[in-house]
Amino acid sequence: MATSSTTSHKESYNKIKTILISQPKPERSVYFDLEKKWNIKIDWRPFIHVEGVTEKEFRRNRVRPDEFSAIIFTSKNAIEHFFRLCQEMRVQMSQSTKYFCLTETIANYLQKFIVYRKRKVFVGQRKIVDLAASFQKHKENEKFLLPCSNLGAKDVVEYLNEIECDFQELMMYKTVSSDLSDLKDITYDCLVFFSPLGITSLYDNFPDFKQNKTRLAIYGNSTSKAVLDHGLTINIKAPTEGVPSMSMAIEKYLEKSNK
């Protein structure tokens, strides 16, 4: 990815004309309003994507999904790849299988794959502990499967171990760096990151990346740590006090750089 000449750590608020956001382009976004208001160009490009574990890879675990009487879903991706592997392995889950979903959104997505009955679908608000009562009621009689990515599900695993639940964590999909080679000779005034994986992808694609005059807009503490670990400078950060969103943080910067 092309960059400009070196500048000092002191913020100079050079004008921003182009921004690249490391996410897929949404149908609606406040960033579209920023683009018009400040007469700037905002591009969208996911730096990471999800790939499914192959049937051959999954079989190395020497287990089948139908050996489990209850499934814990932490995301839509987990649902998609669980049922994809079931189909590829010609596995038919029992009608009595119980499903534990972290959120209502995840539970609703489950309806695409099963005949939805409330007596076998248990729904939390946001975290695994929200399902405490359901686990307490069923943990003695069920063998749980936790489909996950290569990143794991640390909070969920810690909780299940804490309550001494009979479960197995199995990787069914992977979050990997996307190919960004077509951006090699393109310069952006500002790059926006929301995840440490985005920074990983940046260096997977451009090992010799130098920040120079490129501004970095960073969301969250874990992403900030990844940036600083690479010796880069954070120019725009969110959330901060009074600035809860990245769009607000960018606008505050634009008020100084593009005035």
C-alpha positions as CSV (number, residue, x, y, z in Angstrom):
1,M,0.0,0.0,0.0
2,A,1.5,3.3,-1.1
3,T,2.3,6.0,1.6
4,S,3.7,9.5,1.6
5,S,6.9,10.9,3.0
6,T,7.8,10.7,6.7
7,T,6.3,13.1,9.3
8,S,6.8,13.6,13.0
9,H,4.7,12.2,15.8
10,K,3.2,15.6,16.5
11,E,-0.2,15.8,14.8
12,S,0.0,18.2,11.9
13,Y,-3.7,17.8,10.8
14,N,-2.9,17.6,7.1
15,K,-6.0,17.7,5.0
16,I,-7.8,14.4,4.5
17,K,-9.2,13.7,1.0
18,T,-9.4,9.9,1.0
19,I,-10.4,7.3,3.6
20,L,-10.3,3.5,3.5
21,I,-12.5,1.7,6.0
22,S,-11.4,-1.9,6.6
23,Q,-15.0,-3.3,6.5
24,P,-17.6,-4.3,3.9
25,K,-19.6,-1.4,2.5
26,P,-23.0,-1.2,4.3
27,E,-26.3,-0.2,2.6
28,R,-26.7,2.7,4.9
29,S,-24.1,4.5,7.0
30,V,-23.4,7.8,8.7
31,Y,-20.1,7.8,6.8
32,F,-22.0,8.5,3.6
33,D,-23.1,11.8,5.3
34,L,-19.5,12.6,6.2
35,E,-18.5,12.0,2.6
36,K,-20.9,14.6,1.3
37,K,-20.5,17.1,4.1
38,W,-16.7,17.2,3.8
39,N,-16.4,16.5,0.1
40,I,-14.1,13.5,0.7
41,K,-13.9,10.0,-0.8
42,I,-14.5,7.0,1.4
43,D,-13.8,3.5,0.2
44,W,-14.7,0.3,1.9
45,R,-12.7,-2.9,1.8
46,P,-12.8,-5.9,4.3
47,F,-9.3,-6.7,5.4
48,I,-10.4,-10.1,6.8
49,H,-12.9,-12.8,5.8
50,V,-14.3,-16.1,7.1
51,E,-13.4,-19.4,5.5
52,G,-15.1,-22.7,6.4
53,V,-13.1,-25.7,7.7
54,T,-13.3,-28.5,5.1
55,E,-15.0,-31.7,5.8
56,K,-11.6,-33.5,5.6
57,E,-10.1,-31.1,8.1
58,F,-13.0,-31.5,10.5
59,R,-12.9,-35.3,10.3
60,R,-9.5,-35.2,11.9
61,N,-11.3,-34.5,15.2
62,R,-12.7,-38.0,15.0
63,V,-16.1,-36.8,16.2
64,R,-19.5,-36.3,14.5
65,P,-21.9,-33.4,15.2
66,D,-24.7,-35.9,16.0
67,E,-22.7,-37.3,18.9
68,F,-23.7,-34.1,20.8
69,S,-27.2,-33.5,22.3
70,A,-26.8,-29.7,22.6
71,I,-25.1,-27.1,20.5
72,I,-23.9,-23.6,21.7
73,F,-24.0,-20.9,19.0
74,T,-22.0,-17.7,19.5
75,S,-22.6,-16.2,16.0
76,K,-24.3,-16.5,12.7
77,N,-21.0,-17.8,11.2
78,A,-21.1,-20.7,13.8
79,I,-24.6,-21.6,12.7
80,E,-23.8,-21.5,9.0
81,H,-20.6,-23.6,9.2
82,F,-22.1,-26.1,11.7
83,F,-25.0,-27.0,9.3
84,R,-22.7,-26.8,6.3
85,L,-20.5,-29.5,7.8
86,C,-23.5,-31.5,8.8
87,Q,-24.7,-31.5,5.2
88,E,-21.3,-32.3,3.8
89,M,-20.9,-35.2,6.3
90,R,-24.5,-36.3,5.7
91,V,-25.3,-35.9,9.4
92,Q,-28.9,-35.4,10.4
93,M,-29.2,-33.8,13.8
94,S,-31.9,-35.3,16.1
95,Q,-35.2,-33.5,16.5
96,S,-34.5,-33.4,20.2
97,T,-31.2,-31.5,19.9
98,K,-31.1,-28.4,22.1
99,Y,-29.6,-25.1,20.9
100,F,-28.2,-22.5,23.2
101,C,-27.8,-19.1,21.5
102,L,-26.0,-16.1,22.9
103,T,-28.5,-13.5,21.5
104,E,-32.0,-13.3,20.0
105,T,-30.5,-12.3,16.6
106,I,-28.5,-15.6,16.6
107,A,-31.5,-17.6,17.6
108,N,-33.7,-16.0,14.9
109,Y,-31.0,-16.9,12.3
110,L,-31.2,-20.5,13.5
111,Q,-34.7,-20.7,12.1
112,K,-33.2,-20.9,8.6
113,F,-31.8,-24.3,9.5
114,I,-34.2,-26.0,11.9
115,V,-37.9,-26.2,12.8
116,Y,-37.9,-23.7,15.6
117,R,-39.4,-24.8,18.9
118,K,-38.9,-22.7,22.0
119,R,-38.6,-25.7,24.2
120,K,-35.3,-26.7,22.6
121,V,-33.9,-23.2,21.8
122,F,-32.5,-21.2,24.7
123,V,-31.7,-17.5,24.2
124,G,-29.4,-15.1,26.1
125,Q,-29.2,-11.3,26.0
126,R,-25.5,-10.9,25.0
127,K,-23.2,-13.0,27.1
128,I,-22.9,-16.7,28.0
129,V,-23.8,-16.0,31.6
130,D,-27.2,-14.9,30.5
131,L,-28.0,-18.5,29.8
132,A,-27.0,-19.6,33.4
133,A,-30.5,-20.8,34.3
134,S,-30.8,-22.9,31.2
135,F,-27.4,-24.5,31.7
136,Q,-28.2,-25.2,35.3
137,K,-31.3,-27.0,34.2
138,H,-29.8,-29.1,31.4
139,K,-26.0,-29.4,32.0
140,E,-26.3,-32.8,33.8
141,N,-28.1,-34.5,31.0
142,E,-26.5,-33.0,27.8
143,K,-23.2,-33.3,26.0
144,F,-22.5,-29.8,24.5
145,L,-20.7,-28.9,21.3
146,L,-19.2,-25.4,20.9
147,P,-18.6,-24.6,17.2
148,C,-15.9,-21.9,17.0
149,S,-13.4,-20.2,14.8
150,N,-9.6,-20.3,14.9
151,L,-9.9,-17.4,17.4
152,G,-11.7,-19.6,19.9
153,A,-14.4,-18.4,22.3
154,K,-12.4,-17.7,25.5
155,D,-15.2,-16.2,27.6
156,V,-17.6,-19.1,26.7
157,V,-15.0,-21.8,27.4
158,E,-14.1,-20.2,30.8
159,Y,-17.7,-20.2,31.8
160,L,-18.4,-23.7,30.7
161,N,-15.4,-25.0,32.6
162,E,-16.4,-23.0,35.7
163,I,-19.8,-24.7,35.8
164,E,-18.2,-28.0,35.0
165,C,-20.2,-28.5,31.8
166,D,-19.5,-31.6,29.6
167,F,-18.6,-29.8,26.3
168,Q,-16.1,-29.9,23.4
169,E,-14.9,-26.9,21.5
170,L,-14.4,-27.6,17.8
171,M,-13.1,-25.3,15.1
172,M,-15.5,-25.1,12.1
173,Y,-14.4,-21.9,10.4
174,K,-11.4,-19.5,10.3
175,T,-11.0,-15.8,10.2
176,V,-8.2,-15.1,7.8
177,S,-6.5,-12.1,6.0
178,S,-8.0,-11.1,2.7
179,D,-6.0,-10.6,-0.4
180,L,-5.3,-6.8,-0.8
181,S,-2.6,-7.0,-3.4
182,D,-4.7,-4.7,-5.8
183,L,-4.2,-1.9,-3.2
184,K,-0.4,-2.0,-3.5
185,D,0.0,1.2,-5.5
186,I,-3.0,3.1,-4.0
187,T,-2.6,5.9,-1.5
188,Y,-5.1,6.8,1.2
189,D,-4.9,9.7,3.6
190,C,-6.6,7.7,6.4
191,L,-7.0,4.0,7.1
192,V,-9.7,2.9,9.6
193,F,-9.4,-0.2,11.7
194,F,-11.9,-1.9,14.1
195,S,-10.0,-5.1,14.9
196,P,-6.5,-6.3,15.7
197,L,-7.0,-8.8,12.8
198,G,-7.2,-5.8,10.4
199,I,-3.7,-4.8,11.5
200,T,-2.5,-8.4,11.0
201,S,-4.0,-8.4,7.5
202,L,-2.3,-5.1,6.7
203,Y,1.1,-6.6,7.5
204,D,0.3,-10.0,5.9
205,N,-0.4,-8.1,2.7
206,F,2.2,-5.3,3.0
207,P,5.1,-6.6,5.2
208,D,7.1,-3.4,4.6
209,F,4.2,-1.0,5.4
210,K,5.4,2.4,6.7
211,Q,2.8,4.8,8.1
212,N,4.5,8.0,7.0
213,K,1.8,10.6,6.5
214,T,-1.1,8.1,6.5
215,R,-3.5,8.8,9.4
216,L,-4.7,5.8,11.4
217,A,-8.2,5.8,12.9
218,I,-8.4,3.1,15.5
219,Y,-11.4,1.7,17.4
220,G,-11.0,-0.1,20.7
221,N,-8.2,-1.0,23.1
222,S,-7.2,-4.3,21.6
223,T,-6.9,-2.7,18.1
224,S,-4.9,0.2,19.6
225,K,-2.5,-2.3,21.2
226,A,-1.9,-4.0,17.9
227,V,-1.2,-0.7,16.3
228,L,1.3,0.4,19.0
229,D,3.0,-3.0,19.0
230,H,3.9,-2.4,15.3
231,G,5.4,1.0,16.3
232,L,2.6,2.9,14.5
233,T,1.0,6.2,15.5
234,I,-2.7,6.5,16.4
235,N,-4.1,9.7,15.0
236,I,-7.8,9.2,15.6
237,K,-9.1,7.0,18.4
238,A,-12.6,5.9,19.5
239,P,-14.3,5.4,21.8
240,T,-13.1,8.3,24.0
241,E,-14.9,10.5,26.5
242,G,-17.7,12.3,24.7
243,V,-16.8,10.5,21.4
244,P,-18.4,7.1,21.5
245,S,-18.2,6.3,17.8
246,M,-15.6,6.2,15.1
247,S,-17.6,8.4,12.8
248,M,-17.7,11.1,15.4
249,A,-14.0,10.8,16.1
250,I,-13.2,11.2,12.3
251,E,-15.5,14.2,12.1
252,K,-13.8,15.9,15.0
253,Y,-10.5,15.3,13.2
254,L,-11.9,16.6,9.9
255,E,-13.0,19.8,11.7
256,K,-9.3,20.5,12.3
257,S,-7.7,19.0,9.2
258,N,-10.2,20.1,6.6
259,K,-11.4,23.5,8.0
